[in-house]
């Protein structure tokens, strides 16, 4: 500089050393004229690559001494900068470009020397120059390359990482991505960082662009939520918005927040590493919301609106990050989302089983707001909300979230049903009104809360995801409002005072715009790095969190069952079952005898009703008209039925007389009705007396509405369908609520099916006894000795079959199964058995017992073939009795009845033989029947508890009673 300064001073004093004028700068290149022919970009690219390769080789082999030697001139001497400047002043001969400058030329390489052969360990300029020299950017007419230094890049990324457009990247709403900005229009821009090649530049920029893109997509995702969505989805949207606010705050606090960024060799790499954890969080959140980078807006799947699916999805992501040992912040964020999103759902789940929903405990505190980390929390808003308001309805077929433990899934439907029946049975039960208030089920994450829950078995009441801000009592809002505005609101309208505040103010400072952000930040800071050893994984923690609810649900079911097993209660199940067995299964001797006398007759005189119905029949006879008597005498005799049922000539019979007589049967039988051995105890008298008093009101006969015009009207004639003639009559029982959870309409219909079958058997019993009396008093087939012997033999076989069948039904099918069920119920009441855990298991066992009785009586739909054979055998016996009645009345001649008798006996033998064989087949199909029977016999010998014979298994008793020596089985063989 000093040399040039002296020359300049001499020029100012008029001294001229012969410096010439600088020449004009002329263009050193030209653009060739394009030929008039189509351009081939492939050939052009190949030629350009070839020219580039040749240029590199020439440049690599270039040596100035070779050029001088080729021209036969001496090589130019190596001049130092000082000599060069002096020579440029004193000489006009220039060996280089004619550039004159007043500044020192920058050295092409730094003075620092590197003792490493790796280019990546050189300076960024050297590394980039070498890479660009070896691998230059491919020439692309459709792209524009934009070079940017690190300082400009960092200033631009400060906005981009927050999801905001910058001078280098702008947001494209169509593709929902950030695109480069600043190059030529309508061309794809490639951003190259100074000192970095294209690959390194794109790799460095990808993390920041991904964070900004996903943040923007998540914000757009929240904006598309609708108001009509469920409360769970709204809670998730709110929690996600809080997370985004937190992430934006953390991103803005990073290295990019410094407006005077000191750029060094480590600045860009350090910044890139700082935002690595946030990239993982944002990517996971976008994947949860189905807004990943691999999807375009047109490929976004429809986000689920079902609370169960949403909560299961969040829990699945949280469990995955626990298993992968992801960063603590990432796990804490998803734990926060699950906690806040499932809050309404868990509260509705608790309300469905009356957990933490006691009116007596909540009434005093329902109006007091509690200060929490998310602002004032009014308990009334949560406790008085219904599951419908939360968008959560629980029914038996509803699907539950995947995190609900299996134990709770099994007991929850029974507990929800038990709650309804328990409220109806005993509203003041201690389970419904606990002495100590139970807080709602909520997720716990801190080690202290988990250990407290493990130790106490109940949740500690907390106000939110973070500890409460302060524990002092909040000020009286009504008095504060009176001091502020000069007037006060009523207590129910205090909440409306918020509309009187100035914009931006918050009144008593109970809530501010950063409270939720502060709660989340506190939640993340207090989140443990690993779960404690007592719950090392999320599955065990979930079981611990829901353990109080599982225990409460089990208590609900057991509480309702205890009411049904209480001897002092009107709902005592044992007495109601005994009442049903006595009347609908005809095990009460008094009721059975009165009903038999009312509906059937076993006398040889068709005009007389046996037993207690005789006086009623005589009174009816005195009131009958002559025409009615004549019609009654000329009609055929429906043997086995009471005469007054057919005297009107219509079927089914009706009128006030039948109704009054059947009502008398029920009322008279109650005087001697017994409820078993427990009714003599002092504590049992109250409930038993009320059941006995209401029995005549709850029991009643009714007539079914039989279908007409179906071609089955023959059933309405007692002479055509003899055994089914009384199917129109059934006995009904009005079950008191809530005992109808065990004695359901389905089980009542099973009782009625058994009752109708018993009426058929009793009809046949009465008819065969009447036939015995008629054949014993009068000699039939007096001229046909062979027919008389066959009649006696047929009558004996039929009487033996009916008697054996009746004894089997009442002793084995009904007595063996039903008495064993009553013994099981009694054992549960005494505490010697834990077979029944709730009323629904009792109801299932009750229904199963009735199914066994139906199966033992061959009246189930799956036993139609064997049932038809049994009904056919009974029909043949009734036809025999009707034929004997016609012979006794003289309607049928002996020679006419002889052939009919032979036909009936042959048909009866075939049906009996076939029925025995079919019963053997039924037993063989049940491969475990014999093994189970042997096991039951062994258990019965070892235990005092009575075991039921079962359904199909009980048919073995019937076969032994009917065909002990296999005579019927080998009849046709």
Residue, then its C-alpha position, 0 to 999 in steps of 0.5 A: x500500500x505504501x508503494x502505491x500511495x507514493x505513486x499516487x502522490x507523485x501523480x497529484x503533483x503533476x509527475x507522470x510515469x507513463x501510466x496509460x488509461x485502463x482499457x474498456x471492459x469488453x465481453x469475453x464470451x459470445x452466444x452462438x447462433x442457434x441452428x435451425x433444427x430441433x435440439x436434442x437435450x440428451x446429445x447436448x448433455x453428453x457433449x457438455x459432459x465431454x467438454x467438461x471432462x477434457x477441460x479438467x484433464x487439460x487443467x490438471x496437466x497444465x504447466x506454465x514451463x511447458x507452454x513457455x518451452x513450446x513457444x521457445x520463450x523463457x518462463x515468466x519469473x515468480x514475482x512477489x506481490x511487492x515486486x509485482x506492484x512496483x513492476x506494474x508502476x514502472x513497466x507497461x508490459x503486463x503478464x496478467x489481467x490488466x486489473x489495477x486495485x487499491x486493495x490487497x488481493x485475498x489469498x486463495x487459500x488460508x494460511x492455516x495448514x491441515x495435517x489430514x488427508x480427509x476433505x471433510x476435515x478441511x475448511x468448508x470452502x476447501x471441502x465444498x470446492x473439491x466436491x464441486x470440482x469432482x462432482x459439479x452440479x448437473x446442468x438442469x434447465x428446469x431448476x434454479x440454484x440459489x446460494x445462501x450463506x449460513x447467516x442468511x439461512x439461520x435468519x430464515x430458519x428462525x421463521x420456518x421452524x415455527x411454521x411461518x413463511x420466510x424470505x427463503x421458504x414460503x408455504x404452499x397451501x395446495x401441497x401443504x409444504x414449504x418450497x424454496x423462494x428467491x430463484x427464477x419464476x416457474x422454475x424449481x429452486x435448489x437452495x445451496x448453502x455456502x461451503x456445502x454441496x447439494x446433498x449436505x444442504x438438503x440434509x441440513x435443511x430437511x429437519x427444519x423444513x419437516x418441523x415447520x411443515x408438520x407444525x403447520x399441518x397440525x395447526x390446520x388439523x385442529x382448525x378442521x375440528x367440528x363443534x358437533x364432535x364428542x367431548x373426548x375429541x374436543x379434549x384431544x384437540x384442546x390438549x394437542x393445541x396446548x402441546x403445539x403452543x408448548x413446542x412453539x415456545x420451546x422452538x423459539x427459545x432455541x439457538x435460532x432465537x438469537x438475532x445476532x447469531x455468531x456464525x462459526x464452523x459449529x453453529x449450523x451443526x449445533x443448531x441442527x442437533x438441538x432440534x432433533x428431539x423436537x423433530x421426533x415429537x412433531x413426527x410422532x404427533x403428525x403420525x398420530x393425527x395421520x398428517x405425516x410427510x409421506x401423505x399429500x392433502x388429497x391422501x389424508x385419511x378421515x380422522x376417527x370421531x369415535x372416542x374409543x378408537x381415538x383413546x386406543x390409538x393414543x394409548x397404542x402410541x404411548x405404549x410404543x414409545x415406552x417400549x422403544x425407550x423414547x426420550x422423556x419429553x416425547x413420552x411425557x407429551x403422549x402421556x399428557x395427551x392420554x390424560x387430558x383426552x380420556x378425562x371425560x371418558x373416564x369420568x363417564x365410565x365412573x358415573x356408569x357404575x356410580x363411582x365418585x358420584x354420591x349425592x350426599x358427598x357432592x352436594x355440599x361441595x358442588x358449588x365451590x370452585x377448586x383452584x387447579x393448574x388449569x384454572x378454577x374447576x367447578x365440580x358441579x360441571x363434572x359431577x352432574x354431567x351425564x354420559x350423554x353429555x360426554x358423548x359416551x354411552x355404555x351398553x352391553x355391546x359397546x366396545x371399550x378402549x384397548x387400555x381397559x383391563x380385562x378384569x374391568x371389561x368382564x365385570x363392567x357390564x354386570x356392574x352397570x346392570x347391578x347399579x340400576x337394580x340396586x338403586x331400585x331395590x335399596x337406594x340407601x345402600x352403603x355402596x351407593x353412598x360411601x362415607x368417604x368421597x371417592x375421586x374420579x379415576x385418572x392417570x397417575x405418572x409420578x413415582x409418588x402418586x403411583x406408590x400412594x395408589x399402590x399403598x392405599x388402593x385409592x386415588x388421591x384427589x388432584x386438580x389436574x395434570x399438575x399440582x394445584x397452584x395454591x391451596x387457599x380458598x378462592x375469594x367469594x365471587x359474589x362479594x367481589x363483584x359487588x365491590x367492583x360494580x356496586x351490585x351483586x349476582x345471585x349465587x346461581x349467576x355468579x359465573x356470568x360476571x365474566x362478561x362484565x370484565x374488560x377485554x383482556x382482564x381476568x378478574x380475580x386472576x384465577x386464570x391466564x392465557x399461559x396457565x395451560x402451557x405452564x401446567x404442561x411444562x410442569x407436567x413434563x418436568x415432573x414426568x419420571x424418566x422411567x416407571x417405578x419398579x412396582x409398575x415397570x411397564x404401561x400395562x401394569x400401571x394401567x391395571x393399577x390405575x383402574x384397580x379401585x374401579x374394578x373393586x367397586x364394580x365387583x362390590x356393586x354386583x355382590x351388594x345386589x346379590x346379597x339383597x337377593x340372598x337376605x332372608x328378611x327381604x321381600x326379594x329373597x330369591x329362595x322363596x320366589x324360586x320355591x313359589x315358582x317350583x310349587x306352582x309352575x312346576x307342580x311340585x306343591x301337592x295342594x296346588x297340583x291336587x286342586x288343579x287336577x280336580x279342576x281340569x281333569x277327571x279320572x272317574x268312570x262317570x263322565x258326569x261326575x268330577x272327582x275330588x274337590x271339583x265335585x260340588x262345583x260340577x254338581x252346582x253346574x249340573x243344576x243350572x244346565x239347560x235341557x238342550x245343554x244336557x242333550x248336547x253333552x250326552x250325544x257328544x263324544x267323551x274326552x276322557x281325562x278332561x273335566x266334564x264342564x270344560x266341554x259342556x258348552x261345545x266350544x274349545x277352548x272353554x271360557x267364561x266366568x265360571x272357569x276363571x273363578x274356579x281357577x282363581x279359587x285353585x290358586x287362593x286355596x292352595x296358598x293356605x298350605x304353601x310352604x317355602x322350605x325349611x327356612x320358613x320356620x325361623x324367626x328372622x324369615x317370617x317377615x319376608x316369607x309372609x309378604x311373599x305368601x300374601x302377594x302370591x295369589x296376586x302375582x300368580x294367575x291363569x291366562x289363555x293364549x291367543x291361538x292363531x286362526x286360518x293356519x290349517x292347525x285349528x285341529x289343535x282346538x279340538x280336544x278329540x283330535x289333538x288329545x295331549x295338546x288340548x290344554x296348551x291354550x292355558x298357561x300360568x303366569x307370574x308377575x315378578x317383582x322388580x328388580x328380581x326380574x333380572x334373575x326371573x326374566x321373561x325368557x325363563x318365565x316362558x321356559x317355566x310355561x313350556x314345562x307347565x304345558x308339558x306337565x298338563x299333557x302328562x296329567x291328562x294322560x294319567x287321568x285318562x288311564x286311571x279312568x280307563x282302568x275304572x271303566x274296564x274294572x267295573x264293566x267287562x269289555x270285549x265279552x265275546x272277544x276273549x283275545x281282544x279282552x286279553x290284549x286290552x288288559x295287557x295294553x292297559x297295563x303297559x300304558x299305565x306302567x309307562x305313564x306312571x314311570x314317566x311321571x315319576x321320572x319327570x318329578x323326581x329326576x328331571x325337576x326334583x333332581x335339577x331344581x333342588x340341586x340349584x336351590x342347594x347351590x343358592x343356599x350355599x352361596x348365602x351361607x358363604x360355603x360356596x363362591x360359585x355366584x359372584x353376581x346376580x347375572x351368574x345366578x340368572x345364567x345358572x337359573x336359565x341353564x337349570x330350566x334348559x336341563x329340565x326341558x332337555x330331560x323332558x325331551x321338549x327342546x327344539x334340538x330333541x324334536x325327533x325324540x319328543x315327537x315319539x314321546x308325544x306320539x306314545x302319549x297320543x296313542x294311550x289317549x286314543x286307547x282311553x277314548x276308545x274305551x270310553x266309546x265302548x263304555x258308552x255304547x258308541x262303538x261296537x266290540x267288533x269295530x274296536x277289536x281291529x282298532x285295538x290291534x292297530x293301536x297296540x302295534x303302533x304303540x310298540x313301534x313307537x316305544x321301541x323306536x323311542x328307546x333306540x333314539x334315546x340311546x343315540x342321544x346319549x351316544x352323541x354326548x360322549x362326555x355324558x357317561x363320564x360326567x355322570x360317573x364324576x357326579x356320582x363320585x362327587x356326590x359320595x364325597x360331598x354333602x352338596x347335591x349334584x344335578x342329574x343334568x339334561x340329556x344325561x338324565x335320560x339315562x335314568x328314563x331308559x333304565x326305568x322304562x327298559x331295564x332289561x332292554x325288552x323294548x330295545x330288542x323288540x323288533x330285532 
